[in-house]
């Protein structure tokens, strides 16, 4: 879904594969085809967005109180692996849940 607010900040990631936009209190990450791949909610007054040199984090700054936040920019496979790791004990004790959550069969 396109930004509904006026975009106040936009820039490419260092690898040139994504565009990061700031609009209202939202930071969004887009692929080059225009598909939104991530969204982070920031407090009101977003002043700037800056990707890290390694492309793995995004820094946001507010204009009101100069608050800085750092967000992880992970790909889907990394997020799925982290989620399956987090559920590992539960899934070990609930094999029927693991059967339904097929994505974790290859992650744990």
DSSP file (Angstrom, degrees, kcal/mol; ACC not computed):
  #  RESIDUE AA STRUCTURE BP1 BP2  ACC     N-H-->O    O-->H-N    N-H-->O    O-->H-N    TCO  KAPPA ALPHA  PHI   PSI    X-CA   Y-CA   Z-CA
    1    1 A X              0   0    0      0, 0.0     3,-0.1     0, 0.0     0, 0.0   0.000 360.0 360.0 360.0 131.3    0.0    0.0    0.0
    2    2 A X        -     0   0    0      1,-0.1     2,-0.1     2,-0.1    33,-0.0  -0.201 360.0 -81.5 -65.9 160.2    1.5    3.4   -0.9
    3    3 A X        -     0   0    0      1,-0.2    -1,-0.1    25,-0.0     4,-0.1  -0.409  34.7-165.1 -59.4 134.2    2.3    6.0    1.7
    4    4 A X  S    S+     0   0    0     -3,-0.1     2,-0.2    19,-0.1    -1,-0.2   0.674  70.8  66.7 -92.8 -22.5   -0.9    7.9    2.7
    5    5 A X  S    S-     0   0    0     18,-0.1     2,-0.3     1,-0.1    -2,-0.0  -0.503 102.5 -86.6 -92.2 164.5    1.1   10.7    4.4
    6    6 A X        -     0   0    0     -2,-0.2    18,-0.6     1,-0.1     2,-0.4  -0.568  47.7-118.3 -69.2 131.0    3.5   13.2    2.8
    7    7 A X  E     +A   23   0A   0     -2,-0.3    16,-0.3    16,-0.2     3,-0.1  -0.588  32.9 179.0 -75.2 125.5    6.9   11.6    2.5
    8    8 A X  E     +     0   0A   0     14,-3.0     2,-0.3    -2,-0.4    15,-0.2   0.600  68.7  22.7-100.9 -15.5    9.4   13.6    4.5
    9    9 A X  E     +A   22   0A   0     13,-1.4    13,-2.7    39,-0.1     2,-0.3  -0.986  60.5 167.5-153.1 138.5   12.5   11.5    3.8
   10   10 A X  E     +A   21   0A   0     -2,-0.3     2,-0.3    11,-0.2    11,-0.2  -0.956  10.6 148.7-153.4 134.9   13.5    9.0    1.2
   11   11 A X  E     -A   20   0A   0      9,-2.0     9,-3.3    -2,-0.3     2,-0.2  -0.987  41.0-104.6-161.0 158.2   16.7    7.3    0.3
   12   12 A X  E     -A   19   0A   0     -2,-0.3     7,-0.2     7,-0.2    39,-0.2  -0.513  38.9-110.8 -79.4 150.2   18.3    4.2   -1.1
   13   13 A X    >   -     0   0    0      5,-2.4     3,-1.7    -2,-0.2    -1,-0.1  -0.362  40.0 -99.5 -69.8 164.9   20.0    1.6    1.1
   14   14 A X  T 3  S+     0   0    0     38,-0.4    -1,-0.1     1,-0.3    39,-0.1   0.809 125.0  51.7 -60.8 -31.2   23.7    1.4    0.7
   15   15 A X  T 3  S-     0   0    0      1,-0.0    -1,-0.3    40,-0.0    38,-0.0   0.553 107.4-127.0 -83.2  -6.1   23.4   -1.7   -1.6
   16   16 A X  S <  S+     0   0    0     -3,-1.7    -2,-0.1     2,-0.2     3,-0.0   0.582  81.1 109.6  75.6  10.3   20.8    0.1   -3.8
   17   17 A X  S    S+     0   0    0      1,-0.1    15,-0.7    14,-0.1     2,-0.3   0.629  75.3  34.1 -93.8 -15.1   18.3   -2.7   -3.4
   18   18 A X  E     - B   0  31A   0     13,-0.2    -5,-2.4    14,-0.1     2,-0.4  -0.934  64.1-139.1-139.2 159.8   15.7   -0.9   -1.2
   19   19 A X  E     -AB  12  30A   0     11,-2.1    11,-2.7    -2,-0.3     2,-0.5  -0.980  15.2-154.8-119.2 132.6   14.2    2.5   -0.7
   20   20 A X  E     -AB  11  29A   0     -9,-3.3    -9,-2.0    -2,-0.4     2,-0.4  -0.930  15.0-173.9-108.8 127.5   13.5    3.7    2.9
   21   21 A X  E     -AB  10  28A   0      7,-2.7     7,-2.5    -2,-0.5     2,-0.4  -0.919  15.2-154.9-121.7 149.2   10.8    6.4    3.3
   22   22 A X  E     +AB   9  27A   0    -13,-2.7   -14,-3.0    -2,-0.4   -13,-1.4  -0.990  22.9 161.8-118.6 128.8    9.7    8.4    6.3
   23   23 A X  E >   -AB   7  26A   0      3,-2.7     3,-2.4    -2,-0.4     2,-0.3  -0.942  62.8 -38.4-149.9 123.0    6.1    9.7    6.4
   24   24 A X  T 3  S-     0   0    0    -18,-0.6    22,-0.7    -2,-0.3    21,-0.2  -0.471 125.0 -27.7  62.2-121.2    4.2   10.8    9.4
   25   25 A X  T 3  S+     0   0    0     -2,-0.3    17,-4.1    19,-0.1     2,-0.4   0.079 119.9  97.0-111.5  22.7    5.2    8.4   12.1
   26   26 A X  E <   -BC  23  41A   0     -3,-2.4    -3,-2.7    15,-0.2     2,-0.5  -0.915  51.6-163.4-117.2 138.4    6.0    5.5    9.8
   27   27 A X  E     -BC  22  40A   0     13,-2.8    13,-2.9    -2,-0.4     2,-0.4  -0.986  20.5-172.3-113.0 125.9    9.2    4.3    8.3
   28   28 A X  E     -BC  21  39A   0     -7,-2.5    -7,-2.7    -2,-0.5     2,-0.5  -0.915  16.5-150.1-123.0 147.8    8.7    2.0    5.4
   29   29 A X  E     -BC  20  38A   0      9,-2.4     8,-3.4    -2,-0.4     9,-1.4  -0.965  19.5-173.2-116.9 132.2   11.1   -0.1    3.4
   30   30 A X  E     -BC  19  36A   0    -11,-2.7   -11,-2.1    -2,-0.5     6,-0.2  -0.885  20.4-129.9-123.5 149.7   10.3   -0.8   -0.3
   31   31 A X  E >   -B   18   0A   0      4,-2.5     3,-1.9    -2,-0.3   -13,-0.2  -0.455  42.5 -96.8 -86.7 175.3   11.9   -3.0   -3.0
   32   32 A X  T 3  S+     0   0    0    -15,-0.7   -14,-0.1     1,-0.3    -1,-0.1   0.635 123.2  62.5 -72.0 -11.8   12.7   -1.5   -6.3
   33   33 A X  T 3  S-     0   0    0      2,-0.1    -1,-0.3     0, 0.0    -3,-0.0   0.456 121.3-105.3 -87.3  -1.9    9.4   -2.7   -7.8
   34   34 A X  S <  S+     0   0    0     -3,-1.9     2,-0.4     1,-0.3    -2,-0.1   0.593  73.4 141.2  90.2  11.5    7.5   -0.6   -5.3
   35   35 A X        -     0   0    0    -33,-0.0    -4,-2.5     1,-0.0     2,-0.4  -0.751  53.1-125.0 -89.0 132.1    6.4   -3.4   -2.9
   36   36 A X  E     +C   30   0A   0     -2,-0.4    -6,-0.3    -6,-0.2     3,-0.1  -0.602  32.2 172.9 -74.5 129.4    6.5   -2.6    0.8
   37   37 A X  E     +     0   0A   0     -8,-3.4     2,-0.3    -2,-0.4    -7,-0.2   0.552  62.1  13.3-115.3 -12.3    8.6   -5.1    2.6
   38   38 A X  E     -C   29   0A   0     -9,-1.4    -9,-2.4     2,-0.0     2,-0.3  -0.985  54.5-165.8-158.8 154.2    8.8   -3.6    6.1
   39   39 A X  E     -C   28   0A   0     -2,-0.3     2,-0.4   -11,-0.2   -11,-0.2  -0.984   3.7-171.1-145.2 134.1    7.1   -1.0    8.3
   40   40 A X  E     -C   27   0A   0    -13,-2.9   -13,-2.8    -2,-0.3     2,-0.6  -0.987  18.9-136.7-125.4 133.5    8.2    0.5   11.6
   41   41 A X  E     -C   26   0A   0     -2,-0.4     2,-0.3   -15,-0.2   -15,-0.2  -0.807  26.0-176.7 -94.7 125.8    6.1    2.8   13.7
   42   42 A X        -     0   0    0    -17,-4.1     4,-0.1    -2,-0.6     3,-0.1  -0.745  32.9 -91.8-114.6 161.4    8.0    5.8   15.1
   43   43 A X        -     0   0    0     -2,-0.3     3,-0.3     1,-0.1    -1,-0.1  -0.296  59.0 -79.0 -68.5 162.4    6.8    8.5   17.4
   44   44 A X  S    S+     0   0    0      1,-0.2    20,-0.2    18,-0.1    -1,-0.1  -0.265 110.5  50.3 -61.2 145.4    5.4   11.7   15.9
   45   45 A X        -     0   0    0    -21,-0.2    18,-3.7     1,-0.2    19,-0.3   0.735  67.8-176.2  97.8  27.3    7.9   14.2   14.6
   46   46 A X  E     +D   62   0B   0    -22,-0.7    16,-0.3    -3,-0.3    -1,-0.2  -0.385   7.2 173.6 -59.1 123.5   10.1   12.0   12.5
   47   47 A X  E     -     0   0B   0     14,-3.5     2,-0.3     1,-0.3    15,-0.2   0.718  54.9  -1.5-106.6 -28.4   12.9   14.1   11.2
   48   48 A X  E     -D   61   0B   0     13,-1.5    13,-2.0   -39,-0.1     2,-0.4  -0.996  45.8-152.1-164.7 157.1   15.2   11.7    9.4
   49   49 A X  E     +D   60   0B   0     -2,-0.3     2,-0.4    11,-0.2    11,-0.2  -0.999  17.1 178.9-134.1 133.3   16.0    8.2    8.4
   50   50 A X  E     -D   59   0B   0      9,-2.7     9,-3.1    -2,-0.4     2,-0.2  -0.974  19.5-140.6-140.4 122.8   19.5    6.8    7.8
   51   51 A X  E     -D   58   0B   0     -2,-0.4     7,-0.2     7,-0.2     2,-0.1  -0.518  29.8-110.7 -77.3 150.8   20.5    3.3    6.8
   52   52 A X    >   -     0   0    0      5,-2.5     3,-1.6    -2,-0.2   -38,-0.4  -0.402  29.3-108.9 -74.5 158.2   23.6    1.8    8.4
   53   53 A X  T 3  S+     0   0    0      1,-0.3    -1,-0.1     2,-0.1    -2,-0.1   0.821 120.5  50.2 -58.1 -31.9   26.7    1.3    6.2
   54   54 A X  T 3  S-     0   0    0    -40,-0.0    -1,-0.3     1,-0.0    -2,-0.0   0.527 108.0-126.0 -85.9  -4.1   26.2   -2.5    6.3
   55   55 A X  S <  S+     0   0    0     -3,-1.6    -2,-0.1     2,-0.2   -42,-0.0   0.582  83.1 106.6  75.2  10.3   22.5   -2.2    5.4
   56   56 A X  S    S+     0   0    0     16,-0.1    17,-3.0     1,-0.0     2,-0.3   0.533  76.0  37.6 -99.6  -7.8   21.3   -4.2    8.4
   57   57 A X  E     - E   0  72B   0     15,-0.3    -5,-2.5    -5,-0.1     2,-0.4  -0.949  60.9-148.4-140.8 159.8   19.9   -1.4   10.5
   58   58 A X  E     -DE  51  71B   0     13,-2.5    13,-3.1    -2,-0.3     2,-0.5  -0.998  12.5-152.4-127.8 133.5   17.9    1.8   10.1
   59   59 A X  E     -DE  50  70B   0     -9,-3.1    -9,-2.7    -2,-0.4     2,-0.4  -0.905  11.6-168.3-106.1 134.0   18.4    4.8   12.4
   60   60 A X  E     -DE  49  69B   0      9,-2.7     9,-2.4    -2,-0.5     2,-0.4  -0.928   1.8-163.1-120.5 148.7   15.5    7.2   12.9
   61   61 A X  E     -DE  48  68B   0    -13,-2.0   -14,-3.5    -2,-0.4   -13,-1.5  -0.989  10.4-141.4-131.7 137.1   15.6   10.7   14.5
   62   62 A X  E  >  -D   46   0B   0      5,-1.9     4,-0.8    -2,-0.4   -16,-0.2  -0.752   6.3-146.6 -97.2 148.2   12.7   12.8   15.9
   63   63 A X  T  4 S+     0   0    0    -18,-3.7   -17,-0.1    -2,-0.3    -1,-0.1   0.800  92.0  58.5 -79.3 -30.3   12.7   16.5   15.5
   64   64 A X  T  4 S+     0   0    0    -19,-0.3    -1,-0.1   -20,-0.2   -19,-0.1   0.951 129.4   2.5 -70.3 -51.4   10.9   17.3   18.8
   65   65 A X  T  4 S-     0   0    0    -20,-0.1    -1,-0.2     2,-0.1    -2,-0.2   0.247  93.0-116.3-123.8  13.1   13.3   15.7   21.3
   66   66 A X     <  +     0   0    0     -4,-0.8     2,-0.3     1,-0.2    -3,-0.1   0.809  52.6 171.4  54.7  33.1   16.2   14.5   19.1
   67   67 A X        -     0   0    0      1,-0.0    -5,-1.9    -6,-0.0     2,-0.4  -0.560  19.2-152.8 -74.8 135.0   15.4   10.9   20.1
   68   68 A X  E     -E   61   0B   0     -2,-0.3     2,-0.4    -7,-0.2    -7,-0.2  -0.920  13.0-176.6-111.2 133.7   17.3    8.3   18.1
   69   69 A X  E     -E   60   0B   0     -9,-2.4    -9,-2.7    -2,-0.4     2,-0.5  -0.967  13.1-149.8-126.6 147.0   16.0    4.8   17.5
   70   70 A X  E     -E   59   0B   0     -2,-0.4     2,-0.4   -11,-0.2   -11,-0.2  -0.973  13.0-167.5-119.4 129.3   17.7    1.9   15.7
   71   71 A X  E     -E   58   0B   0    -13,-3.1   -13,-2.5    -2,-0.5     2,-0.4  -0.905  21.2-123.4-116.3 141.0   15.7   -0.7   13.9
   72   72 A X  E     -E   57   0B   0     -2,-0.4     2,-0.7   -15,-0.2   -15,-0.3  -0.674  16.5-153.0 -79.6 135.7   17.0   -4.1   12.5
   73   73 A X        +     0   0    0    -17,-3.0     2,-0.3    -2,-0.4   -35,-0.0  -0.867  27.9 170.2-110.9  95.6   16.4   -4.5    8.8
   74   74 A X        -     0   0    0     -2,-0.7     2,-0.1     1,-0.0   -18,-0.0  -0.740  31.5-122.2-107.9 152.9   16.1   -8.3    8.3
   75   75 A X     >  -     0   0    0     -2,-0.3     4,-2.0     1,-0.1     3,-0.2  -0.427  37.6-100.0 -83.7 169.9   15.1  -10.3    5.4
   76   76 A X  H  > S+     0   0    0      1,-0.2     4,-2.7     2,-0.2     5,-0.2   0.881 120.6  54.2 -61.1 -41.9   12.2  -12.8    5.6
   77   77 A X  H  > S+     0   0    0      1,-0.2     4,-2.3     2,-0.2    -1,-0.2   0.898 108.7  49.2 -62.2 -40.2   14.3  -15.8    6.1
   78   78 A X  H  > S+     0   0    0     -3,-0.2     4,-2.3     2,-0.2    -1,-0.2   0.911 112.0  48.8 -64.3 -42.5   16.2  -14.3    9.0
   79   79 A X  H  X S+     0   0    0     -4,-2.0     4,-2.4     2,-0.2    -2,-0.2   0.905 111.5  49.2 -64.6 -42.0   12.9  -13.3   10.7
   80   80 A X  H  X S+     0   0    0     -4,-2.7     4,-2.6     2,-0.2     5,-0.2   0.913 111.1  49.7 -64.4 -41.9   11.5  -16.8   10.2
   81   81 A X  H  X S+     0   0    0     -4,-2.3     4,-2.4    -5,-0.2    -2,-0.2   0.924 111.4  48.6 -61.8 -44.7   14.6  -18.4   11.6
   82   82 A X  H  X S+     0   0    0     -4,-2.3     4,-2.1     1,-0.2    -2,-0.2   0.908 112.6  48.6 -62.4 -42.3   14.5  -16.1   14.7
   83   83 A X  H  X S+     0   0    0     -4,-2.4     4,-1.6     2,-0.2    -2,-0.2   0.908 112.0  47.9 -64.8 -42.4   10.8  -16.8   15.2
   84   84 A X  H  < S+     0   0    0     -4,-2.6     4,-0.5     2,-0.2    -2,-0.2   0.883 110.8  51.9 -66.6 -37.8   11.3  -20.6   15.0
   85   85 A X  H >< S+     0   0    0     -4,-2.4     3,-1.0     1,-0.2     4,-0.3   0.913 108.7  51.3 -61.4 -42.3   14.2  -20.4   17.4
   86   86 A X  H 3< S+     0   0    0     -4,-2.1     3,-0.3     1,-0.2     4,-0.2   0.838 114.4  43.5 -63.8 -33.7   12.0  -18.5   19.8
   87   87 A X  T 3X S+     0   0    0     -4,-1.6     4,-3.0     1,-0.2     5,-0.3   0.418  82.9 107.6 -90.3   0.4    9.3  -21.2   19.6
   88   88 A X  H <> S+     0   0    0     -3,-1.0     4,-2.1    -4,-0.5    -1,-0.2   0.867  79.3  44.3 -52.5 -50.2   11.8  -24.1   19.7
   89   89 A X  H  > S+     0   0    0     -4,-0.3     4,-1.3    -3,-0.3    -1,-0.2   0.918 115.9  48.3 -62.4 -43.8   10.9  -25.3   23.3
   90   90 A X  H >> S+     0   0    0     -4,-0.2     4,-0.8     1,-0.2     3,-0.6   0.944 112.8  47.3 -61.1 -48.1    7.2  -24.9   22.7
   91   91 A X  H 3< S+     0   0    0     -4,-3.0     7,-0.3     1,-0.2     3,-0.3   0.821 106.1  58.8 -66.0 -31.1    7.3  -26.8   19.4
   92   92 A X  H 3< S+     0   0    0     -4,-2.1     3,-0.3    -5,-0.3    -1,-0.2   0.834 113.3  39.4 -65.2 -31.6    9.4  -29.6   20.9
   93   93 A X  H << S+     0   0    0     -4,-1.3     2,-0.2    -3,-0.6    -1,-0.2   0.508 118.7  48.6 -95.0  -6.4    6.6  -30.2   23.4
   94   94 A X    >X  +     0   0    0     -4,-0.8     4,-1.5    -3,-0.3     3,-0.9  -0.650  61.3 171.8-133.3  75.9    3.8  -29.7   20.9
   95   95 A X  H 3> S+     0   0    0      1,-0.3     4,-2.0    -3,-0.3     5,-0.1   0.778  77.8  59.6 -61.4 -27.3    4.6  -31.8   17.8
   96   96 A X  H 3> S+     0   0    0      2,-0.2     4,-1.7     1,-0.2    -1,-0.3   0.867 104.0  51.4 -69.3 -33.2    1.2  -31.2   16.3
   97   97 A X  H <> S+     0   0    0     -3,-0.9     4,-1.9     2,-0.2    -2,-0.2   0.895 108.4  51.6 -66.6 -38.9    1.9  -27.4   16.3
   98   98 A X  H  < S+     0   0    0     -4,-1.5     7,-0.2    -7,-0.3    -2,-0.2   0.880 106.4  54.4 -64.7 -37.6    5.2  -28.1   14.6
   99   99 A X  H  < S+     0   0    0     -4,-2.0     3,-0.3     1,-0.2    -1,-0.2   0.895 111.4  44.8 -62.3 -39.4    3.4  -30.2   11.9
  100  100 A X  H  < S+     0   0    0     -4,-1.7     2,-1.2     1,-0.2    -1,-0.2   0.803 107.4  60.2 -74.1 -29.3    1.1  -27.2   11.2
  101  101 A X    ><  +     0   0    0     -4,-1.9     3,-1.8     1,-0.2     4,-0.5  -0.564  67.8 168.6 -98.3  68.4    3.9  -24.7   11.2
  102  102 A X  G >>  +     0   0    0     -2,-1.2     3,-1.3     1,-0.3     4,-0.6   0.765  65.4  68.5 -57.0 -31.0    5.8  -26.3    8.3
  103  103 A X  G >4 S+     0   0    0      1,-0.3     3,-0.7    -3,-0.2     4,-0.3   0.829  97.2  54.2 -60.6 -30.7    8.2  -23.4    7.9
  104  104 A X  G <> S+     0   0    0     -3,-1.8     4,-1.7     1,-0.2     3,-0.4   0.645  87.3  79.8 -80.0 -13.4    9.8  -24.3   11.2
  105  105 A X  G <4 S+     0   0    0     -3,-1.3    -1,-0.2    -4,-0.5    -2,-0.2   0.847 103.2  36.1 -59.8 -32.6   10.4  -27.9   10.2
  106  106 A X  T << S+     0   0    0     -3,-0.7    -1,-0.2    -4,-0.6    -2,-0.2   0.543 114.9  57.4 -95.8  -8.5   13.5  -26.7    8.3
  107  107 A X  T  4        0   0    0     -3,-0.4    -2,-0.2    -4,-0.3    -3,-0.1   0.683 360.0 360.0 -97.8 -21.4   14.5  -24.0   10.7
  108  108 A X     <        0   0    0     -4,-1.7    -2,-0.1   -20,-0.0    -3,-0.1   0.413 360.0 360.0-116.1 360.0   15.0  -26.0   14.0
